[in-house]
């Protein structure tokens, strides 16, 4: 039985001589088995623990029966354990092991120390470790040519960072979605047109770069997946996106968002929910106004150059207001507002289709109440220095808000130049 892990050998006699061990953990292979060949001292049937490393693949063998002073298993759930030997006086410190494999290994180790019930355990003859068993698992991989892309081989299971650029991929490989430890994925400069609705087993993603592809939409389901709690950097620059789904505002862990060089005409109404956002680039798009919630943000750097804000400057300069619906809301509007205001949980199966669709079109009034068919729109100029320390491009842009009722309408008509302050969280 073998276990791949990091091992540090500590000699317990060194401190008594005023010396300190300066060893560091090495990738090793631990094996429990019987010594092969004939032995003159009659130990050919004894059970041994063998520690193999890249420098010593033949390994060092330690007899188990009667030679294990103590086994420390307090942190076995973290893949850690310590084996204290009587002879020689050493501690074998195990770390970075698979917790389940480590538990099984320690169970067999216990039987080997007791020297009983081993007939039920298949123990092979100890053999030298292979290179794959003593090498550290590959955690980073870079592929820059189509010819280097693995067609039949699997990606290393321990990958934490994967970069595949310029390989003309048309979709995300399902083998990539099976990498459990993946934290950074860069698939820029390919020809990806669609994204999956689910990240598969890659639930630990922190960084996702999809720049310079052919994407036309960002799946709402992907924004609502496990990535909403883990993703901190999303790069969608240089695609064909015409809009961002409202569900992107649920990815509240985002620190960086790049959507430059697309065809965006607006941002989601709830964009201000991205409270952790610190770097936002949306240059070279077709945006005319920003959503009212944009004023809730506090960022380090914003780049909005190359948009069409100048076309709306004159219209916004006088706090422009425009009626959009009748004074009395419809029954559908009242129902949707109540669901949102009371924060009633629901799924697509719980509600009629037209009501569920209506709820997805939520907007927020300047008074912080939800509305779907706003009573009026209100547009004012906004100084972008209020939301960013560093600006690239225009220093001001029009923001557009919505009014839910005649009451809000009359308040803003009475004082149209009053500063806005969003109370919604």
N, C-alpha and C positions, 0 to 999 in steps of 0.2 A: 504494500500500500504506500502510495506516494502523496506528498503534499508540497505544492510550490508556494513559497512565501519568502519574506525577508527574515534573515537570521543574524543575530549578533551574539557572539560567544564572549562571556565575561568570566575571567578567572577570579575566583573569590580569594585567592591568596595574595593578590597584588596589593590591596590596601594594608595588609599586615606588614608589608615591606616598604610602606610609604610610597607606593607607586599607584598610578591611575591608568586604567585602560583607556586608550583613545581609539578603540575600534569603532567601526560604523557598520550598520546593517548591510549585508550582502544578499543578493538574490540567490536562494539555495533551493535544493530539493531534499526534503526529508523522506526517508523510506524506512519502513519496518519490515523485516524479513529474516530469513535464516542465511547463515554464511555458507557460501558454496564451496565445493571441493572437500578434500579430506583434511582433517585437523588432528594433529598429534595430541592435543590436550583434551580431546573428547567434546569439544564445543560445537561440533558441526550441526547439532540439533538445537542449539540455543538461539534465542531471539535477540536481534540487535537493532539498534537505531543507527541509521547511517545518514550523515550530513554531507551533501555534495554541493560544491560551488563551481563557478566558471573556472577558477584556478585549479581546483582539485575535483575533477569529475569522478575519480575513483572513490572519493569520499573517505570520511573518518567514521569508524564504527564504534559504538558504545553498547556494551552489554546491558540489557534491561533488567533481568530478574535480580532482585535484591540490590540494584544499583541506583534506584530512583528515590531520592530523599523526599522531594515534594514537587507537586505540580500546581502552579498558580493559574487559575482559570477565571478570575474575576472579570476580565475584559474580553472573554471569548466571543461575545456578541460583536465586538469590534475587530475580530480577527487577530486577537493578541493572546498570548499565553507564555509562560516561562516554565522551563523544565530544569529542576535543580538536581544535578548528578552528585553522587557520593564520590565516585572515582572516574575520572579526575574531578577535582573540586571546581566545577564550572557550571554556569547557568546558560542555558540555551534560550535566548529571548526571541520569540516568534512574533512577527507583525505582518500586516498586509496580507493575511491569509483569508480565504473564503470562509466565513463563519460556519457554514454547514459542513464543509469538508474538514475544517479544524475540529469540530465536535466529533465527527466520525473517527478522525485520526487519533484523538485523545482517548476514545473508547477502546480502540485496538491497543493503544499504548498501555492502558491500564491492565488489560488482559496479559500483555507481554510482561509487565512488571510482576504480576502475580504468578505467571507461569501456569495458568490453568485455563481450561475451556478453549484452548487454542485450536483444538481439532475442528471446531466449527468455523474457524476463520481461515480463509485461504491466504497463506503467506508464501509468496514466491521467494526464490533465491535472490539475494541482493546483487544487483548489477550496477555498473557505473551509469551515471545520469547522462542523458543526451543534452545537446546544446540548447534545445528548445525548453528543456525543463529547468535550466539554471539561468537563462537569460531573462531580463526584465521584460514584461509584456510591453509591446509597442503602444505608445499613447498618442503619437503624433504622426500624421501621414500627409504628404503633399504630392499631388498629381497634376502636372502641368501639360501633359501630352496625352492624346487619345490612345496612343500605343502603350502607355504605361498603366492605363485603367484596367483593373482586374476584371476579366470576363467570367472565368470559371472559379477562380479562387475567392474565398471569403475575406471580408475585411477583418483585421484583428479585433477580437472581442473587447479588448481593453482600450480601444481608441477613445481619447478625450478631445482631440482636435483633428478635424479632417478638412483639407482644402483641395477642391477639384475645380480647376479653372481651365477654360479653353478646350474642353473635351466634347463640345457639341451635344451635351446631354439634353434630351427633350423632356425628361421628367426626373423626379427624385427616385433613385434606385431603392427598391424595397429592402435591400440588404443594409443600406445606410440607416433606414428607419428601425432596424433591429439592433442598433448599437446602444446598449443601455447606459454606458458611461459617457456618451458623447456630450460635450459641453459647448464646443465651438464648431460650427459647420459653415463653410464658405463655398458656395456653388456659383460664384459670380462668373460672368463672361461665358455663359453657356447658351442654350436655346430652349430653356424651360418655359413652357406655355401655361401649365397648370400646376397647382399645388394640391397635396392630399388634404382631406378634411381632418386627419388625425396624425400626430407625429409618431404613431407607433410606440415603440419602446424607448424612443429617444426623448424621454420625459425630463431630462436634466439639462436641456439646452439653455444656455445663457446668451449665446451669440449666434445669430442667423443672418448670413449675408447672401442676398440673391440679386445683387446689382447686375445690370447689363444683361438681362435675359429678355424674354418676350411675354412676360406676365401681363394679363389684361384684368385680372381680379385677384383679390385676396380673400380666400374662403372664410366666411364668418365662423364656421365651425372650428376652423384652426385657431382663430382668435379666442374661442371659448374653451379650448382644450387645456391640457395641463400647462401649456406654454404661458398662459395668462399669469401664472404665479412664478415662473422662473426666468422668462426671457427678458434680458436687459438691453440688448442691442439688436435692432432690426434694420437692415439695409435693403431697401427696395428701389434704389435709385436706378435710373436708366432703363425703365420698363415702359409698358403701355397702359399704365393704370389711369383710368378716368375718374375714379372715386375710391375712397377708403370706406369700408363697411363700418357702420356704427359700433360693431362689436370690437373693433380695435381699441376702443376706449376702455374695454375690460382688461386689457393687458397692463395693469397698473404697476408692474415692476419695471417697465421700460425706462431706461436712462438716456438712450440714444435712439433717435428715429430719423432715418434718411429716406426721403421720397423725392429727391431732386430729379429733374429731367424726365418727368412723366407728363400726363395730360390732365392733371387734377384741376378742377374748377372750384372746388370748395373743400372744406374739412368737416368732419362729423360735428354735429351740434354739441355733443358731450366731450369734445376734445380736451376740455379743462379737467376731466377726471384723471388724466395722466399726470398726477401730482408729482411724481418722482422724475419726470422728464427734465433733463438738463441740457441736452444738445439736440436741436431740431433744424434740419436743413430741408427746404422745399423750393429751392431756386429752380428757375426755368420751368415753371408750370403755367397755368392759365387762370390762377385764382384772382378774383375781383374783390371779395370781401372775406373777412375772417369771422368765425362764429363768436358769439358773445362770450362763451365760456373760456375763450383763449385768454381773457384777462385774468383768469384764476391762476395761471401758470407763473412759475418763478424759475427761469432758466439761466444757464451760464452763457450760452451762445445760440443765436438764431440767425439763419440765412434765408431770407425771402426775396432775394434779388431775382430779376427776370420774370416777375409776374405782372398782372394787369391792374394793380391797385390804383394807378393814376387815373384810370377811366372812371373810377367812382369817387374821386376826391371831391369834385364840385358838388356832387349829389349828397355826400356825407357831411360837407362842411357846415351845413345849417341844421344838423340833427333832423334829417329827413324821416317822416313818419308816413305810413301808408296803410289804410284799412285793407284787410284781406278776407274777412268773413263777416257774417251777420252778428248781431249783438248777442243772440241767444244760441248757445251751443246745442248740437244735436245730441240725441240719446246715446249714440255711439261714442261721441266725444266725452260726455259725462261719465260713461262707464269706464272708458280708458283712463281718464284722469283719476278716477277713484282708485283703480287698481294700482296705478303708479304712486299716487300720493300715500296710500295705505301700505305700500310695499307688499302687496299680496303675491306670494310665490305662485308661479304657474309654468306649465310646459305647453308645447304646441298641441299636445293631445287633450289638454284640459279645456281649451277655448275654441269657439268657432273660428274658421280660417280667416274670415274678414276681420274679426276682432284682434286675432294674433298679429295679422299684418299691420293693422292700425297701430298696435302697441309698439311695433318696431320703428314707427315714424315719429317717436317722441321728440318734442322740443321743450325747451325750458324758458319760462317767462322770466323777465327781469326781477320779478318778486319771488322767484325760486319755485313756483308751482309748475307742474307739468302741463303741457298743452300739445295737441296734435293738429288741430285746425286753428292756428292762432288768430286772435281777433285783429291783430295788426302787427306790422313789422316796423322796427326802429333802427336806423343806421346813423352812426356817429363816427367821427375820426378818433383814432386812438394812438397815443404815443407808445411805440414799441419798447422804448427804454424802460417802461414800467414793468416789463416782464423778462427782460434779458440784460445781462451785464455787457455783453458784446453783440453788436449788430452788424450784419453784412447785408447791404442793400438798403431799402427804404427805412426811414426812422419812424414813419407813421403809416397806418393803413386803416381803412374803414372796417368797423366791426358791426355785425348785424345781429340784433336781438329780436325777441318776439314778445308780444303782449297777449296775455290770456283773456283779458276782459276789458270792458268799457271803463272799469275803475282804474286799471293801470294806464289805459289810454288817456284818461282825463288828468291823471297825476303828471304824466310826462308832457301833456299839452300845456299844463299850468306852468311847468318849469322845465322846458326842453333841454336847457344847457346844464342842468344839475349833473354832477358826477355820478356815475353808476357804480354800484358796489354789489357784486353778486353774493347773495347770502347762502346759496345752495352749496352743499358739500357732497 
